[in-house]
Amino acid sequence: MKLKDIGEFAWIDRVRRGCLVRKDAVLKGIGDDAAVFHVPPHRATLVTTDLLVERVHFLKKATSAFNLGYKALAVNLSDIAAMGGEPREAFISIAIPEDCTLDYLDGLYAGMKHLAARHRVNILGGDTTASKTDLILNIMVLGTMPAEEILFRHTAQIGDVIFSTGFLGDSRAGLHLILEDIPPDTPALEKLLNAHLKPRPHVEEGRFLATLGAVHAAIDVSDGLSSDLGHILRSSNVGALLDATKIPVSPALKSFCARFSGDPLDYALSGGEDYVLLMTVPPEAEKRVLAAFEKTFHRPLFAIGRITPSKKLEITDASGRILPVFPSGWDHFKPDTSGFLPPDQGGPV
């Protein structure tokens, strides 16, 4: 069954079910000219939006409808997490091509609702229209937090320790499996594929670290470590020296690289869409932050380098040599020269 068989308003009624997670603050959700909700007092409001276009950001044949919906919301939640916020309300706008079935659309929204419920995020509306060719999703998420706890990009300081909340490079390896049509025939490959198709936004980690009062700057890894750390460096007018031996690489990525003759460090530096968080912390707070994170999340926080006055991004290799690092993550408006993404794909799946 297609959307044209039931019409726009029956579709809106169909979508409405399961969208409200926190009803107490909502005066009106889906179904009116605008949503109406109370904003928590004495808290700043964060707003983020992401546009996902078929054949640019994803290939429908490479993922399930559920996973696409999940990931579409996850990338927005990750932006709120990067600033230490609590995501609260989401708005979904969608342009639907004629070949999309109702079953596919139900799966798409099921993925979004699943992740929204996990993080107590209400879906309060959006817009629906037809598309002549491709499926297009635009999601806006609002978050809140105390203004004094907001984590920015421009506030890194010389001497800060750079931390990552998780492994780097897994998502790029998962994308490689998709583009090369390699079956995930081991648990390691399955883990890498899931890292790309169904990434976990580090919402709890971002909120927790913001409450410690010890983080100077933060960002999420959406375009790749070298690119995203570069955003902090440019915004803060500083440099960084990474330690190649301390970049966190998962056992699954090591297994993948051994099998397919890849370099784990290259994947970690240039791979995007891991959606872990990078942050900078003053050296006097390093031990406290490490201990608090491990006590709360029962896993380590990874120290990967330091902020320097050089205004350059550099890395120390295993032999002690200092080498330059150039941003190599995804940029929508520059041609891909890595040889990794085929020129007709345009971007991550």
C-alpha positions in Angstrom: 0.0 0.0 0.0 1.3 3.5 -0.9 0.8 6.8 0.8 -1.6 7.9 -1.9 -4.0 5.1 -1.0 -4.7 6.7 2.4 -3.9 10.4 2.0 -1.9 12.9 4.0 -4.2 13.3 7.0 -4.7 9.6 7.6 -0.9 9.3 7.4 -0.5 12.0 10.0 -2.9 10.1 12.3 -0.9 7.0 11.7 2.4 8.7 12.6 1.0 10.3 15.8 0.8 7.1 17.8 3.8 6.6 20.1 5.3 10.1 19.6 4.7 11.5 23.1 7.1 10.2 25.7 6.8 13.1 28.3 3.2 14.3 28.2 3.4 16.6 31.3 5.2 19.5 29.5 3.2 19.3 26.2 0.0 21.3 25.6 -0.3 20.3 22.0 1.7 17.8 19.9 1.0 16.6 16.3 -2.3 17.7 14.8 -2.4 21.5 15.0 -0.8 24.4 13.2 2.1 24.4 15.7 3.2 22.3 18.7 2.9 23.9 22.1 5.1 22.9 25.1 6.6 24.3 28.2 10.3 25.0 28.3 12.0 24.1 31.7 12.6 27.3 33.7 16.2 28.7 34.1 17.6 26.5 31.3 19.1 27.4 28.0 17.5 26.0 24.8 19.7 24.2 22.2 18.4 23.7 18.6 20.0 21.5 16.0 18.9 20.3 12.6 20.1 17.8 10.0 19.1 17.1 6.4 19.4 13.6 5.0 19.0 13.1 1.3 18.8 9.7 -0.5 21.9 9.0 -2.6 23.9 11.7 -0.8 23.6 10.5 2.8 22.2 7.1 2.5 21.3 4.3 0.1 17.9 2.8 0.8 19.0 -0.6 -0.4 21.9 -0.6 2.1 19.9 -0.3 5.3 16.6 -1.1 6.7 13.8 1.5 7.1 14.1 1.1 10.9 17.8 1.6 11.0 17.5 4.7 8.7 14.9 6.3 11.0 17.0 5.4 14.0 20.2 6.9 12.5 18.4 10.0 11.2 17.4 10.9 14.7 20.7 9.7 16.3 22.8 12.3 14.4 20.7 15.1 15.8 20.8 13.7 19.4 24.6 13.5 19.0 24.7 17.3 18.3 22.9 18.0 21.5 25.2 15.5 23.3 28.2 17.3 22.0 27.2 20.5 23.9 26.3 18.6 27.0 22.5 19.0 26.6 19.4 16.9 27.3 17.4 16.3 24.1 13.7 16.9 24.6 11.6 17.6 21.5 12.0 16.5 17.9 10.3 17.7 14.6 10.4 15.5 11.5 9.9 16.8 8.0 9.9 14.3 5.2 9.6 14.4 1.4 8.3 11.0 0.2 8.7 9.6 -3.3 5.9 7.6 -4.8 7.7 4.3 -4.6 7.8 4.4 -0.7 5.3 1.9 0.7 3.4 2.4 3.9 5.3 -0.5 5.4 8.6 1.2 4.7 7.4 4.5 6.2 6.1 2.7 9.3 9.5 1.1 9.7 11.2 4.5 9.3 9.1 6.1 12.0 9.4 3.0 14.2 13.2 3.5 14.2 12.9 7.1 15.2 10.3 6.4 17.9 12.4 3.6 19.3 15.4 5.9 19.8 13.2 8.8 20.9 11.6 6.7 23.7 15.1 5.6 24.9 16.1 9.2 25.5 12.7 10.5 26.5 12.4 12.7 23.4 8.9 13.8 22.2 8.2 13.9 18.5 5.9 16.9 18.2 5.4 17.5 14.5 7.1 18.5 11.3 5.9 18.5 7.7 5.1 16.0 5.0 5.3 16.5 1.3 5.8 14.5 -1.9 9.1 14.1 -3.7 9.6 13.5 -7.4 12.6 11.2 -7.0 14.4 10.7 -3.6 13.5 10.3 0.0 14.5 13.4 2.0 14.4 13.7 5.8 14.9 16.8 7.8 15.0 16.5 11.6 15.1 19.3 14.2 15.8 18.5 17.8 15.5 20.9 20.8 17.4 20.3 24.0 17.9 22.1 27.3 20.6 22.5 29.9 21.9 25.0 32.5 23.5 27.8 30.5 26.7 27.7 32.6 27.3 24.1 31.6 27.1 24.4 27.8 30.1 22.9 26.0 31.4 24.9 23.1 34.0 24.4 20.4 35.8 27.8 20.9 36.9 27.3 24.5 39.8 24.8 24.3 42.9 26.0 26.2 46.6 25.3 25.7 47.7 22.4 27.8 44.2 20.7 27.8 44.1 16.9 27.5 42.0 15.7 24.6 39.7 12.8 25.3 37.5 10.5 23.3 34.4 8.8 24.8 34.8 5.8 22.5 36.5 3.9 19.7 37.2 5.7 16.4 37.0 4.4 12.8 34.4 1.6 13.2 31.8 3.4 11.2 34.1 3.9 8.2 34.9 0.2 8.2 31.2 -0.6 8.2 30.7 1.8 5.2 33.5 -0.1 3.4 31.6 -3.4 3.9 28.5 -1.8 2.3 30.3 -0.1 -0.6 32.3 -3.2 -1.4 29.4 -5.6 -0.9 31.3 -7.6 1.7 29.1 -9.8 3.8 29.4 -9.4 7.6 30.4 -13.1 8.0 32.1 -12.7 11.4 30.9 -11.1 14.7 33.6 -8.4 14.2 32.3 -7.4 10.8 28.7 -7.5 12.1 29.8 -5.1 14.9 31.4 -2.7 12.4 28.4 -2.8 10.1 26.1 -1.9 13.0 28.4 0.9 14.0 27.7 2.5 10.7 24.0 1.7 10.3 22.9 2.1 13.9 25.3 4.4 15.8 24.7 5.2 19.4 24.7 8.9 20.3 26.7 9.5 23.5 23.9 11.5 25.1 24.4 10.3 28.7 28.1 10.7 28.4 27.8 14.3 27.2 25.4 15.3 29.8 27.4 13.7 32.6 30.7 15.3 31.5 29.0 18.7 31.3 27.9 18.5 34.9 31.5 17.9 36.1 32.5 21.5 35.4 35.9 20.4 34.1 35.4 20.2 30.3 36.6 23.2 28.3 35.5 22.3 24.8 33.7 19.5 23.0 32.4 18.2 19.7 30.9 15.0 18.3 32.8 12.9 15.7 30.5 13.1 12.6 33.0 14.0 9.9 36.1 12.2 11.3 38.6 12.8 14.1 41.0 14.9 12.0 38.2 17.1 10.7 36.2 17.5 13.9 39.1 18.1 16.2 40.2 20.6 13.5 36.9 22.5 14.1 37.8 22.9 17.8 41.4 24.0 16.9 40.2 26.7 14.5 37.4 27.9 16.8 39.8 28.1 19.8 42.8 29.4 17.8 45.1 26.6 19.1 46.8 23.4 17.9 46.9 19.8 19.0 49.4 17.0 19.3 47.9 13.5 19.2 49.6 10.3 20.3 49.2 7.6 17.7 49.7 4.9 20.3 46.7 6.1 22.3 44.1 6.6 19.6 41.3 4.1 20.6 40.8 1.4 18.0 38.4 -1.4 18.6 39.3 -5.1 18.4 36.8 -5.4 15.6 38.5 -2.7 13.5 41.9 -4.3 14.1 40.5 -7.6 12.9 39.0 -5.9 9.8 42.3 -4.1 9.0 44.3 -7.3 9.3 41.9 -9.1 7.0 41.6 -6.4 4.4 45.1 -4.9 4.6 44.0 -1.6 6.1 45.6 0.8 8.6 43.6 1.2 11.8 45.1 4.6 12.5 44.0 5.9 9.1 40.5 4.7 9.7 40.5 6.3 13.1 41.8 9.6 11.9 39.6 10.0 8.7 36.5 7.9 9.4 33.3 9.8 10.1 30.0 9.0 11.7 31.4 7.4 14.9 29.3 9.9 17.0 31.6 9.5 20.0 32.5 12.8 21.7 35.8 14.6 21.7 36.5 17.0 24.6 39.3 19.0 26.2 40.0 19.0 29.9 42.6 20.9 31.9 45.5 18.7 33.1 44.7 19.3 36.8 41.3 17.8 36.3 42.4 14.8 34.2 42.5 12.2 36.9 39.2 13.3 38.4 37.4 13.2 35.1 38.9 9.8 34.2 37.9 8.3 37.5 34.4 9.8 37.5 33.7 8.6 33.9 34.9 5.1 34.6 32.9 4.9 37.8 29.7 6.0 36.1 30.0 4.2 32.7 32.2 1.2 33.7 34.5 1.7 30.8 37.5 4.0 30.1 37.7 7.5 28.7 40.6 7.7 26.3 43.2 10.4 26.5 44.5 10.8 23.0 46.6 14.0 23.0 47.0 17.6 24.2 46.1 21.1 23.0 49.2 23.1 22.0 49.9 26.7 20.9 51.1 25.5 17.4 47.8 26.2 15.6 48.5 22.9 13.7 47.2 19.4 14.1 50.1 17.0 14.5 50.6 13.4 15.7 53.5 11.6 17.4 54.0 8.1 15.8 55.2 5.0 17.6 58.9 6.0 17.0 58.4 9.5 18.5 58.4 11.4 15.2 56.0 14.4 15.0 54.0 14.4 11.8 51.4 16.7 10.4 47.8 15.6 10.2 45.5 17.1 7.5 41.7 17.0 7.8 40.5 14.1 5.8 36.9 13.5 7.0 33.8 14.1 4.9 33.1 17.5 3.3 29.9 17.7 1.2 31.3 20.5 -1.1 34.7 19.1 -1.8 35.4 16.2 -4.2 36.5 13.0 -2.5 40.2 12.3 -3.2 40.7 9.5 -0.8 39.7 6.8 -3.2 37.5 5.4 -0.5 34.0 6.7 -1.5 33.0 6.1 -5.1 32.4 9.4 -6.8 28.7 8.7 -7.5 27.8 8.2 -3.9 28.4 11.7 -2.6 28.7 10.8 1.1 28.2 8.3 3.9 25.5 5.8 3.8 
